[in-house]
Amino acid sequence: MPISRRALVAAGQAVLATPASAEAEAFPVRPLRMLVPFAPGGPLDINGRPLAEEMGRALGQTVVFENKPGANGIVATQQVATAKPDGYTLLYTTGSFVGNMVFSLVPLPYDPQKDLAPVTLVSRGNGMLLVGRASLPAQNMAELVALAKSKPGGLSCAMTGIGNITHLGPEQFKEFTGADLLTLVMQGTGPAITAMLSDQVDLTFSTLPPAEPHLRAGRLRCFGYTGERRMLAFPDVPTMRELGYPDWVLIGMGGLWTTGGTPRARVDVLQRAVATAVATPLMQRLLCEAETEAAPVSPAAFASFLEQELAMQRRIARRIGMLKE
């Protein structure tokens, strides 16, 4: 029986459509980009590059790691928010994602709750170190507070942006100690550490990895820790609670987002890749050394965590008179 021309055309279209359709369903089929909105040398840089590599192995594709500092993370976040919603552009950042919703001095050029899709919480930290230059004439927290109170305008303290954890630390310092601080915005923890080493800045709040080698070499001094328990790496450093500030606890986090509207199946693929990555011996070691722990929750659980984080940051903002209602 002869085959009609219409049948041949339909059959040809079906054959041509099959590979494209299969490729559309497969994910990922090309390299991905992971944007980190801070300068090289900071905590997300130290464990973010290995995270990208381990995710790449889990996904079978390269995950290209890119530092995109600027505007406390807004520059990188906007780039992810406006990308094609296909799961190929990722944002790895801190609680500053939420902080910008509360503290940003300018309207955000994206809707954080619509234009970004939460993938997973990557890690939770145990606290922040209050570190200072070794040349400061203070050996402990009591002497540091007295020194800050004796200086007009207070000591200088570097932070990496408005509303992130390095900003919340100085604001809590001012609230709990009654001493003032002059806060200076820098593009990352790495530049903040460098500024202290050159005696240009007095203090900063930092996670462990960027500060540890300088603390051990005596180039920096640690005055206290905002975690719920003491650090494993520096067990002699007291927590802020132990120093007489019972309400002073500040814990960091790292999370992964992709573009809002990305198909849920692809978001789930990314979440599973993170879970696989943080379970590797390399990532377990790096997270432990950073005094953090892996926390690869589901996208829904991460979204719930972010709501709690938003409520917490609003409480802090209200307490220090910076809440934007």
Sequence and secondary structure as in RCSB ss.txt:
>XXXX:A:sequence
MPISRRALVAAGQAVLATPASAEAEAFPVRPLRMLVPFAPGGPLDINGRPLAEEMGRALGQTVVFENKPGANGIV
ATQQVATAKPDGYTLLYTTGSFVGNMVFSLVPLPYDPQKDLAPVTLVSRGNGMLLVGRASLPAQNMAELVALAKS
KPGGLSCAMTGIGNITHLGPEQFKEFTGADLLTLVMQGTGPAITAMLSDQVDLTFSTLPPAEPHLRAGRLRCFGY
TGERRMLAFPDVPTMRELGYPDWVLIGMGGLWTTGGTPRARVDVLQRAVATAVATPLMQRLLCEAETEAAPVSPA
AFASFLEQELAMQRRIARRIGMLKE
>XXXX:A:secstr
    HHHHHHHHHHHHHHHHHHHHHSS SS EEEEE S TTSHHHHHHHHHHHHHHHHHTS EEEEE   GGGHH
HHHHHHTS SSS EEEEE THHHHHHHH SS  SS TTTTEEEEEEEEEE   EEEEETTSS SSHHHHHHHHHH
STT EEEEESSTTSHHHHHHHHHHHHH   EEEEE S HHHHHHHHHTTS  EEEE HHHHHHHHHTTSEEEEEE
 SSS  SS TTS BTTTTT TT     EEEEEEETT  HHHHHHHHHHHHHHHTSHHHHHHHHHTTEEE    HH
HHHHHHHHHHHHHHHHHHHTT    
